[in-house]
Amino acid sequence: MVFKNFRLLVNDEDITKRDIKKICKQGLSYVKDYGIQWYKVNKTFEEDRFLWLCCEYINPKIYNKNILDGDTNTELKNPRKPTQAELKEQLFVCYDTATHKLYLNDYKKKGFVTHYLSETLQKDVKIEKFRADAQDFQDTMNGVHHLHFNLTNTFGNVLCNSPFDKIMDIFEVEDHPSYISVEFNYHDKPSTQVLDKVALYEKWQRSDNFKKITVIGSDANNLVHNYDFIGIVKNIRISVKRENDGRFDPEVVKSEFLKKIR
């Protein structure tokens, strides 16, 4: 099974843990008003870090009055009513609050995920692709709206006058944390100067002092794009086997996937 990762934005910001808890508490367990398919949604917040959605779905309009009995090779009347449906298909969704990445095992279902989260939160929700090439990002963007990175507690960062040390001085923190999360937002006027520093950000990422550098910008058509200097992992593959009924055990999928991204 293969998962792809995306950027999840709620009102143009990263989703909050408060939003996630609302999804788990108030999100519908059954959805029949989106498209032609019916959905059952199981929601959990794992380890106070991962939003995990296990969705089962099917198109209920696919119905035959008769069924084939494989033992006798005879046709029988379908005991299932047209108003009933077997939720045979599966969709797995995970959001990691530590890395701000959304994972889907079926990208074609991002429309449903967007609808479900938007209806639950009553907010604008977007699911966007990451750009995986720094030069492509730099050539396409007109300006940058958001910059996020972590300053790590390394030997170089605790030296006098290092960025880490200066921030510690500002807030008069005596015990150095393992990292400091820094975020810049350019809401009113996109910053074009930041684009000139793409090469610098790449140099940062190769060092031990800066981690999880993410830039969000817009192009000439005001379309939003994301670039993650941590090095985009387009596919995360897990090895899971189907059960006798042809479906995956949701608990096994969750366990194996979380092992990969912890």
C-alpha positions in Angstrom: 0.0 0.0 0.0 1.3 3.4 -1.0 0.6 6.8 0.7 1.3 10.2 -0.8 1.8 13.3 1.2 0.2 16.7 0.8 -0.2 20.1 2.5 -3.4 20.6 4.5 -4.5 24.1 5.0 -7.5 25.3 7.1 -8.3 28.9 6.5 -4.9 29.1 4.9 -3.1 28.0 8.0 -1.9 24.7 9.4 -4.7 22.8 11.1 -4.6 23.0 14.9 -4.9 20.3 17.5 -8.1 22.0 18.6 -9.5 21.5 15.1 -8.4 17.9 15.1 -10.1 17.2 18.4 -13.3 18.7 17.0 -13.1 16.4 14.0 -12.7 13.4 16.3 -15.6 14.5 18.5 -18.1 16.1 16.1 -17.2 14.6 12.7 -20.0 12.5 11.2 -19.6 8.7 11.3 -21.7 8.3 8.2 -21.8 10.5 5.1 -24.3 10.0 2.3 -24.5 13.5 0.8 -21.2 13.7 -1.0 -21.2 12.4 -4.6 -22.7 9.0 -5.3 -20.9 7.1 -2.6 -21.7 6.3 1.0 -19.0 6.6 3.6 -18.4 5.3 7.1 -15.6 7.3 8.9 -13.7 6.2 12.0 -11.7 9.0 13.6 -8.9 8.8 16.2 -6.2 11.1 17.5 -3.2 8.9 18.1 -0.4 9.8 20.6 -1.6 13.4 20.7 0.1 13.8 17.3 -1.6 11.9 14.5 -5.1 12.4 13.2 -6.1 9.0 11.7 -9.2 8.5 9.6 -10.3 5.0 8.4 -13.0 5.3 5.8 -15.1 2.6 4.2 -17.2 3.4 1.2 -19.1 2.1 -1.8 -21.4 3.2 -4.6 -24.8 2.0 -3.4 -26.3 2.3 -6.9 -24.4 -0.7 -8.1 -27.1 -3.3 -7.4 -28.3 -6.5 -9.0 -31.5 -8.3 -8.1 -29.7 -11.6 -8.4 -26.5 -13.0 -7.1 -24.4 -16.0 -8.2 -23.9 -18.8 -5.7 -20.3 -19.9 -6.2 -21.0 -23.3 -4.5 -23.9 -24.4 -6.7 -23.3 -22.1 -9.8 -26.9 -21.0 -9.6 -28.5 -17.6 -9.4 -30.3 -16.6 -6.3 -32.3 -13.6 -5.3 -30.2 -10.9 -3.7 -31.0 -10.8 0.0 -29.7 -7.2 0.2 -32.2 -4.4 -0.4 -31.4 -1.6 -2.8 -31.3 0.7 0.2 -28.5 -1.4 1.8 -24.9 -1.4 0.9 -21.7 -3.3 1.7 -18.9 -0.8 2.4 -16.2 -2.8 0.6 -13.7 0.0 -0.4 -11.2 1.5 2.1 -9.5 4.9 2.4 -6.8 5.7 5.0 -5.9 9.3 5.9 -3.3 10.5 8.4 -2.3 14.0 9.4 1.0 14.4 11.3 0.9 17.5 13.5 4.7 17.4 14.0 5.6 17.7 10.3 2.3 19.3 9.1 1.9 16.7 6.4 -1.3 15.0 5.3 -1.1 11.4 3.9 -3.6 9.7 1.7 -3.5 6.2 0.3 -5.8 7.3 -2.6 -5.2 10.8 -4.0 -8.5 10.5 -6.0 -10.3 10.8 -2.7 -8.9 14.1 -1.7 -12.2 15.8 -2.7 -14.1 13.8 -0.1 -11.5 14.4 2.6 -11.6 18.2 1.8 -15.4 18.1 2.0 -15.5 16.1 5.2 -13.1 18.3 7.0 -14.6 21.5 5.7 -18.1 20.5 6.7 -17.0 19.4 10.2 -15.0 22.5 11.0 -17.1 24.9 9.0 -13.9 26.4 7.6 -12.2 26.7 4.3 -10.1 23.5 3.7 -7.5 23.0 1.0 -5.3 20.0 0.1 -2.3 20.9 -2.0 0.6 19.2 -3.5 4.2 19.9 -2.5 6.7 21.0 -5.1 9.7 18.7 -5.0 12.2 20.9 -6.8 13.7 24.1 -5.3 14.6 25.7 -8.7 11.1 25.0 -10.0 9.6 26.6 -6.9 11.8 29.6 -7.2 11.1 30.1 -11.0 7.4 29.8 -10.5 6.7 31.9 -7.4 6.0 35.6 -7.5 6.2 35.9 -3.7 6.4 34.0 -0.5 3.6 34.2 2.1 4.9 31.9 4.8 8.3 30.5 6.1 8.6 27.9 8.8 11.7 26.2 10.2 13.1 24.6 13.3 16.4 25.7 14.9 17.9 22.7 16.5 19.9 22.5 19.7 23.3 21.6 18.2 26.8 22.6 19.2 26.9 25.3 16.5 23.6 26.8 17.6 24.5 27.2 21.3 27.6 29.2 20.6 27.6 32.8 21.6 25.7 35.0 19.1 24.2 32.1 17.2 20.6 32.4 16.1 19.6 29.9 18.7 21.5 31.7 21.4 20.1 35.1 20.5 16.5 33.8 20.8 17.3 32.3 24.1 18.6 35.7 25.3 15.5 37.5 24.1 13.2 35.2 26.1 15.6 34.8 29.0 15.5 31.0 28.8 18.2 29.3 30.8 17.6 25.7 29.9 17.9 25.2 26.1 15.1 23.2 24.5 15.9 20.5 21.8 14.7 22.9 19.1 12.9 26.2 18.5 10.1 26.5 15.9 10.2 29.8 14.0 7.5 31.0 11.7 7.2 34.1 9.5 4.0 35.2 7.8 3.7 37.8 5.1 -0.1 38.2 5.0 -0.5 41.7 3.7 2.3 41.8 1.2 4.1 38.7 -0.1 7.8 38.9 0.3 9.8 38.7 -2.9 13.1 39.0 -1.0 12.6 35.6 0.5 12.8 34.1 -3.0 16.3 35.3 -3.3 17.2 33.2 -0.3 16.1 29.8 -1.7 19.8 28.8 -2.1 20.5 29.8 1.4 17.6 27.7 2.8 19.0 24.7 0.9 22.3 25.3 2.5 20.6 25.5 5.9 18.9 22.2 5.3 22.2 20.5 4.6 23.5 21.7 8.0 22.5 20.3 11.4 21.3 23.6 12.7 18.1 24.1 10.7 15.4 21.4 10.1 11.9 21.2 8.6 12.2 24.2 6.4 8.9 24.9 4.6 8.0 27.8 2.3 4.6 28.7 0.9 4.3 31.0 -2.0 2.0 32.1 -4.8 2.4 32.3 -8.6 1.3 34.8 -11.2 -2.3 33.4 -11.0 -2.3 33.6 -7.2 -2.3 29.8 -6.9 -0.6 28.7 -3.7 2.3 26.2 -3.8 4.4 24.6 -1.1 8.1 23.6 -1.0 9.6 21.5 1.8 13.4 21.7 2.0 13.4 18.6 4.1 13.4 16.6 0.9 10.0 15.5 -0.3 9.1 11.9 0.2 6.5 11.4 -2.5 5.6 7.9 -1.7 5.6 6.0 1.6 5.1 2.3 1.0 4.0 -0.2 3.7 3.7 -3.9 3.4 0.3 -5.2 4.4 -1.7 -8.2 3.3 -5.4 -8.4 2.6 -7.6 -10.4 4.8 -9.7 -13.4 3.5 -12.5 -10.9 2.7 -10.2 -9.0 0.3 -9.9 -6.0 2.7 -7.1 -4.7 4.9 -7.1 -4.9 8.7 -7.4 -1.2 9.6 -5.4 -1.6 12.8 -2.5 -3.3 11.0 -2.5 -0.5 8.4 -2.4 2.1 11.1 0.3 0.4 13.0 2.6 -0.2 10.0 2.1 3.3 8.7 2.8 5.1 11.9 6.0 3.1 12.3 7.2 4.6 9.0 6.6 8.3 9.9 7.3 8.5 13.6 
